[in-house]
Amino acid sequence: MESQKEMRIGELSTLTGVKIETIRYYEKSGIMPDPPRTEAGYRMYREEHLNRLNFICRCRQLGFPMRDIGNLLELVDEHDYTCADVRDLTLGHAENVREKIADLRRLEKALRSIAARCTGSKVPECPIVDALLEPE
């Protein structure tokens, strides 16, 4: 039986681009399993850790919150999911993203409206400051 290549946390960090502190955080939060340790106490990671960390990274790139990443990993770990389960979780996240985009568009509109009050002149009075001092 071929033994798996093991790597220390620095190598895992280099391979994935994830900071060592972040890997440790993922371990503490429970989404990364604790790796076995050497007699000297060094963490020794294997390919399954690399694959899991890549999965977590991809989820983070797509903006999934930690809670949803944990839920996805739980489904995968327990082999107790259907494609529909994963789809529902993904569509729920997509809806949250859509709502955030709408909120950001409203925010941009409000900022542009406030900025439009200013002529950009060199006078000390500023309509933007006045607008920010107004109660909502």
Residue, then its C-alpha position, 0 to 999 in steps of 0.5 A: m500500500e502506497s503511503q500518502k504524502e504528508m505536508r506541514i502547515g506551511e506547505l499546505s499554506t503555500l499550495t493553497g494560498v491560505k494563510i497559516e492563521t486562517i487554516r488554524y481558524y478553520e480547524k478551530s471552527g470545525i470545518m477543517p479536521d484536525p490533522p494527525r501530529t508528529e511526536a514533536g507536535y507538528r501538524m501533518y496534512r494529507e491530500e484530503h486536507l488539501n482537497r477540503l481546504n480547496f473546497i472551502c476556498r472555492c466556497r469563500q470565493l463565491g461568497f458563501p458564509m462560514r455557516d453555509i460552508g459548514n452545512l455543505l461540508e456536513l452534507v458531504d461528510e455524511h454522504d447524506y445529500t441530494c443534488a437538490d439539497v446542495r442546489d437549494l443551499t446554493l440558490g439561497h446564497a444567490e438570493n442573499v447576494r441579489e439582496k446585497i447587490a440591491d442594497l449596494r445600488r441603493l447606497e450608491k444612489a444615495l451617495r451620488s445624490i449627496a455628492a451632487r449637492c456639492t459644487g466642488s468649490k473652495v469654500p469652507e461650507c460643504p453641502i455633503v457635510d450638511a447632508l451627513l449632519e441631517p437626521e434620516 
